[in-house]
Amino acid sequence: MSLALSDLNQKVKDTENEKLSLVTALKILYQEQKRTPQDKDQIHTHANLGKQTNNNGEQTYSTVDSTTPEQSYNVVTRNRYEVLGNGEDQYNTAEQQSKTTQTSREMRPKTSRKVSTNEDQTKASSETSPRTYNSGNQPRRTINVAVAGDSMLKYINPSKLSKSLKQNVHVKTFPGAKVADMEHYIKPTLAHAPEYLVLHVGTNELRQKSPRQIATSITKLGHEIYANMPNTKLILSEVIVRNDDPQLMIRVKEVNSKLSQVCLSNRWDLLTHGNILVKHLKPYGVHLNKQGTAILAKNLSDFLKLKY
């Protein structure tokens, strides 16, 4: 059954092909009948063309006419197997390349050229150049006053102090720091060679050490600072009152008394805080509230103004 269907399909295709061939032949005959005698002579003339190949590999046809043998008409045609790139093809290729180049230029991001001034060039060089850090051979930024200590200094604003004193003030806070810790914490600050150094420590050791031991540790630290930076004037700051333990309130007074004696014997300055009271502390009785911080900052400012 399948073989019979395939034979029928093949016969149908053959019939359609024959039909197309007949239609084509009829069209040719119809066009032949419409042509004039002059057209037929022209066709006969083209039939006498001789096929030649020139040096460029192009095919040419010349007429073979007995009356004018010297005269020939060269009709240049293209060999479909020749290499592209001659004649009109070269022109088209160059035109396409020009359009492609122009399109690629238009697709590029446009950058506006701006004539830079000396100020702009200086700013650009400073932004693009790598940051350099201070070494032993480079001068550091001058600090007139350095304030270093425990968390009691936490809310001191160095900018306001600098504006008030018209000097460069640097404040470094080390929460929970004890006197022994400050030996290491203070080294980067001393590298700036400040003119004055305010040292505020002692309150974090009131439970572990006696007032004498605390005063001795602070004295030792002061001597180490002076040995490394003899031109820096040392100012010791009193321990601020506490209200979290009645026993500690007594120790605060004893430590401050010892510090007064240390400053007298070593010719150091002492920054007192007798105007900071219990009401200037936060409810838990250790750190300063806003009012207490303001008083501490004023004590620093007023004391340093006397030095300048």
Secondary structure as a PSIPRED ss2 file (coil, helix, strand):
# PSIPRED VFORMAT (PSIPRED V4.0)

   1 M C   1.000  0.000  0.000
   2 S H   0.000  1.000  0.000
   3 L H   0.000  1.000  0.000
   4 A H   0.000  1.000  0.000
   5 L H   0.000  1.000  0.000
   6 S H   0.000  1.000  0.000
   7 D H   0.000  1.000  0.000
   8 L H   0.000  1.000  0.000
   9 N H   0.000  1.000  0.000
  10 Q H   0.000  1.000  0.000
  11 K H   0.000  1.000  0.000
  12 V H   0.000  1.000  0.000
  13 K H   0.000  1.000  0.000
  14 D H   0.000  1.000  0.000
  15 T H   0.000  1.000  0.000
  16 E H   0.000  1.000  0.000
  17 N H   0.000  1.000  0.000
  18 E H   0.000  1.000  0.000
  19 K H   0.000  1.000  0.000
  20 L H   0.000  1.000  0.000
  21 S H   0.000  1.000  0.000
  22 L H   0.000  1.000  0.000
  23 V H   0.000  1.000  0.000
  24 T H   0.000  1.000  0.000
  25 A H   0.000  1.000  0.000
  26 L H   0.000  1.000  0.000
  27 K H   0.000  1.000  0.000
  28 I H   0.000  1.000  0.000
  29 L H   0.000  1.000  0.000
  30 Y H   0.000  1.000  0.000
  31 Q H   0.000  1.000  0.000
  32 E H   0.000  1.000  0.000
  33 Q H   0.000  1.000  0.000
  34 K H   0.000  1.000  0.000
  35 R C   1.000  0.000  0.000
  36 T C   1.000  0.000  0.000
  37 P H   0.000  1.000  0.000
  38 Q H   0.000  1.000  0.000
  39 D H   0.000  1.000  0.000
  40 K H   0.000  1.000  0.000
  41 D H   0.000  1.000  0.000
  42 Q H   0.000  1.000  0.000
  43 I H   0.000  1.000  0.000
  44 H H   0.000  1.000  0.000
  45 T H   0.000  1.000  0.000
  46 H H   0.000  1.000  0.000
  47 A H   0.000  1.000  0.000
  48 N C   1.000  0.000  0.000
  49 L C   1.000  0.000  0.000
  50 G E   0.000  0.000  1.000
  51 K E   0.000  0.000  1.000
  52 Q E   0.000  0.000  1.000
  53 T E   0.000  0.000  1.000
  54 N C   1.000  0.000  0.000
  55 N C   1.000  0.000  0.000
  56 N C   1.000  0.000  0.000
  57 G C   1.000  0.000  0.000
  58 E C   1.000  0.000  0.000
  59 Q E   0.000  0.000  1.000
  60 T E   0.000  0.000  1.000
  61 Y E   0.000  0.000  1.000
  62 S E   0.000  0.000  1.000
  63 T C   1.000  0.000  0.000
  64 V C   1.000  0.000  0.000
  65 D C   1.000  0.000  0.000
  66 S C   1.000  0.000  0.000
  67 T C   1.000  0.000  0.000
  68 T C   1.000  0.000  0.000
  69 P C   1.000  0.000  0.000
  70 E C   1.000  0.000  0.000
  71 Q C   1.000  0.000  0.000
  72 S C   1.000  0.000  0.000
  73 Y C   1.000  0.000  0.000
  74 N C   1.000  0.000  0.000
  75 V C   1.000  0.000  0.000
  76 V C   1.000  0.000  0.000
  77 T E   0.000  0.000  1.000
  78 R C   1.000  0.000  0.000
  79 N C   1.000  0.000  0.000
  80 R C   1.000  0.000  0.000
  81 Y C   1.000  0.000  0.000
  82 E C   1.000  0.000  0.000
  83 V C   1.000  0.000  0.000
  84 L C   1.000  0.000  0.000
  85 G C   1.000  0.000  0.000
  86 N C   1.000  0.000  0.000
  87 G C   1.000  0.000  0.000
  88 E H   0.000  1.000  0.000
  89 D H   0.000  1.000  0.000
  90 Q H   0.000  1.000  0.000
  91 Y H   0.000  1.000  0.000
  92 N H   0.000  1.000  0.000
  93 T H   0.000  1.000  0.000
  94 A H   0.000  1.000  0.000
  95 E H   0.000  1.000  0.000
  96 Q H   0.000  1.000  0.000
  97 Q H   0.000  1.000  0.000
  98 S H   0.000  1.000  0.000
  99 K H   0.000  1.000  0.000
 100 T H   0.000  1.000  0.000
 101 T H   0.000  1.000  0.000
 102 Q H   0.000  1.000  0.000
 103 T H   0.000  1.000  0.000
 104 S H   0.000  1.000  0.000
 105 R H   0.000  1.000  0.000
 106 E H   0.000  1.000  0.000
 107 M H   0.000  1.000  0.000
 108 R C   1.000  0.000  0.000
 109 P C   1.000  0.000  0.000
 110 K C   1.000  0.000  0.000
 111 T C   1.000  0.000  0.000
 112 S C   1.000  0.000  0.000
 113 R C   1.000  0.000  0.000
 114 K C   1.000  0.000  0.000
 115 V C   1.000  0.000  0.000
 116 S C   1.000  0.000  0.000
 117 T C   1.000  0.000  0.000
 118 N H   0.000  1.000  0.000
 119 E H   0.000  1.000  0.000
 120 D H   0.000  1.000  0.000
 121 Q H   0.000  1.000  0.000
 122 T H   0.000  1.000  0.000
 123 K H   0.000  1.000  0.000
 124 A H   0.000  1.000  0.000
 125 S H   0.000  1.000  0.000
 126 S H   0.000  1.000  0.000
 127 E H   0.000  1.000  0.000
 128 T H   0.000  1.000  0.000
 129 S C   1.000  0.000  0.000
 130 P C   1.000  0.000  0.000
 131 R C   1.000  0.000  0.000
 132 T C   1.000  0.000  0.000
 133 Y C   1.000  0.000  0.000
 134 N C   1.000  0.000  0.000
 135 S C   1.000  0.000  0.000
 136 G C   1.000  0.000  0.000
 137 N C   1.000  0.000  0.000
 138 Q C   1.000  0.000  0.000
 139 P C   1.000  0.000  0.000
 140 R C   1.000  0.000  0.000
 141 R C   1.000  0.000  0.000
 142 T C   1.000  0.000  0.000
 143 I C   1.000  0.000  0.000
 144 N C   1.000  0.000  0.000
 145 V E   0.000  0.000  1.000
 146 A E   0.000  0.000  1.000
 147 V E   0.000  0.000  1.000
 148 A E   0.000  0.000  1.000
 149 G E   0.000  0.000  1.000
 150 D C   1.000  0.000  0.000
 151 S H   0.000  1.000  0.000
 152 M H   0.000  1.000  0.000
 153 L H   0.000  1.000  0.000
 154 K C   1.000  0.000  0.000
 155 Y C   1.000  0.000  0.000
 156 I C   1.000  0.000  0.000
 157 N C   1.000  0.000  0.000
 158 P H   0.000  1.000  0.000
 159 S H   0.000  1.000  0.000
 160 K H   0.000  1.000  0.000
 161 L H   0.000  1.000  0.000
 162 S H   0.000  1.000  0.000
 163 K H   0.000  1.000  0.000
 164 S H   0.000  1.000  0.000
 165 L H   0.000  1.000  0.000
 166 K C   1.000  0.000  0.000
 167 Q C   1.000  0.000  0.000
 168 N C   1.000  0.000  0.000
 169 V E   0.000  0.000  1.000
 170 H E   0.000  0.000  1.000
 171 V E   0.000  0.000  1.000
 172 K E   0.000  0.000  1.000
 173 T E   0.000  0.000  1.000
 174 F C   1.000  0.000  0.000
 175 P C   1.000  0.000  0.000
 176 G C   1.000  0.000  0.000
 177 A C   1.000  0.000  0.000
 178 K C   1.000  0.000  0.000
 179 V H   0.000  1.000  0.000
 180 A H   0.000  1.000  0.000
 181 D H   0.000  1.000  0.000
 182 M H   0.000  1.000  0.000
 183 E H   0.000  1.000  0.000
 184 H H   0.000  1.000  0.000
 185 Y H   0.000  1.000  0.000
 186 I C   1.000  0.000  0.000
 187 K H   0.000  1.000  0.000
 188 P H   0.000  1.000  0.000
 189 T H   0.000  1.000  0.000
 190 L H   0.000  1.000  0.000
 191 A C   1.000  0.000  0.000
 192 H C   1.000  0.000  0.000
 193 A C   1.000  0.000  0.000
 194 P C   1.000  0.000  0.000
 195 E C   1.000  0.000  0.000
 196 Y E   0.000  0.000  1.000
 197 L E   0.000  0.000  1.000
 198 V E   0.000  0.000  1.000
 199 L E   0.000  0.000  1.000
 200 H E   0.000  0.000  1.000
 201 V C   1.000  0.000  0.000
 202 G C   1.000  0.000  0.000
 203 T H   0.000  1.000  0.000
 204 N H   0.000  1.000  0.000
 205 E H   0.000  1.000  0.000
 206 L C   1.000  0.000  0.000
 207 R C   1.000  0.000  0.000
 208 Q C   1.000  0.000  0.000
 209 K C   1.000  0.000  0.000
 210 S C   1.000  0.000  0.000
 211 P H   0.000  1.000  0.000
 212 R H   0.000  1.000  0.000
 213 Q H   0.000  1.000  0.000
 214 I H   0.000  1.000  0.000
 215 A H   0.000  1.000  0.000
 216 T H   0.000  1.000  0.000
 217 S H   0.000  1.000  0.000
 218 I H   0.000  1.000  0.000
 219 T H   0.000  1.000  0.000
 220 K H   0.000  1.000  0.000
 221 L H   0.000  1.000  0.000
 222 G H   0.000  1.000  0.000
 223 H H   0.000  1.000  0.000
 224 E H   0.000  1.000  0.000
 225 I H   0.000  1.000  0.000
 226 Y H   0.000  1.000  0.000
 227 A H   0.000  1.000  0.000
 228 N H   0.000  1.000  0.000
 229 M C   1.000  0.000  0.000
 230 P C   1.000  0.000  0.000
 231 N C   1.000  0.000  0.000
 232 T C   1.000  0.000  0.000
 233 K E   0.000  0.000  1.000
 234 L E   0.000  0.000  1.000
 235 I E   0.000  0.000  1.000
 236 L E   0.000  0.000  1.000
 237 S E   0.000  0.000  1.000
 238 E C   1.000  0.000  0.000
 239 V C   1.000  0.000  0.000
 240 I C   1.000  0.000  0.000
 241 V C   1.000  0.000  0.000
 242 R C   1.000  0.000  0.000
 243 N C   1.000  0.000  0.000
 244 D C   1.000  0.000  0.000
 245 D C   1.000  0.000  0.000
 246 P H   0.000  1.000  0.000
 247 Q H   0.000  1.000  0.000
 248 L H   0.000  1.000  0.000
 249 M H   0.000  1.000  0.000
 250 I H   0.000  1.000  0.000
 251 R H   0.000  1.000  0.000
 252 V H   0.000  1.000  0.000
 253 K H   0.000  1.000  0.000
 254 E H   0.000  1.000  0.000
 255 V H   0.000  1.000  0.000
 256 N H   0.000  1.000  0.000
 257 S H   0.000  1.000  0.000
 258 K H   0.000  1.000  0.000
 259 L H   0.000  1.000  0.000
 260 S H   0.000  1.000  0.000
 261 Q H   0.000  1.000  0.000
 262 V H   0.000  1.000  0.000
 263 C H   0.000  1.000  0.000
 264 L H   0.000  1.000  0.000
 265 S H   0.000  1.000  0.000
 266 N H   0.000  1.000  0.000
 267 R C   1.000  0.000  0.000
 268 W C   1.000  0.000  0.000
 269 D E   0.000  0.000  1.000
 270 L E   0.000  0.000  1.000
 271 L E   0.000  0.000  1.000
 272 T C   1.000  0.000  0.000
 273 H C   1.000  0.000  0.000
 274 G C   1.000  0.000  0.000
 275 N C   1.000  0.000  0.000
 276 I C   1.000  0.000  0.000
 277 L C   1.000  0.000  0.000
 278 V H   0.000  1.000  0.000
 279 K H   0.000  1.000  0.000
 280 H H   0.000  1.000  0.000
 281 L E   0.000  0.000  1.000
 282 K C   1.000  0.000  0.000
 283 P C   1.000  0.000  0.000
 284 Y C   1.000  0.000  0.000
 285 G C   1.000  0.000  0.000
 286 V C   1.000  0.000  0.000
 287 H C   1.000  0.000  0.000
 288 L E   0.000  0.000  1.000
 289 N C   1.000  0.000  0.000
 290 K H   0.000  1.000  0.000
 291 Q H   0.000  1.000  0.000
 292 G H   0.000  1.000  0.000
 293 T H   0.000  1.000  0.000
 294 A H   0.000  1.000  0.000
 295 I H   0.000  1.000  0.000
 296 L H   0.000  1.000  0.000
 297 A H   0.000  1.000  0.000
 298 K H   0.000  1.000  0.000
 299 N H   0.000  1.000  0.000
 300 L H   0.000  1.000  0.000
 301 S H   0.000  1.000  0.000
 302 D H   0.000  1.000  0.000
 303 F H   0.000  1.000  0.000
 304 L H   0.000  1.000  0.000
 305 K H   0.000  1.000  0.000
 306 L H   0.000  1.000  0.000
 307 K H   0.000  1.000  0.000
 308 Y C   1.000  0.000  0.000
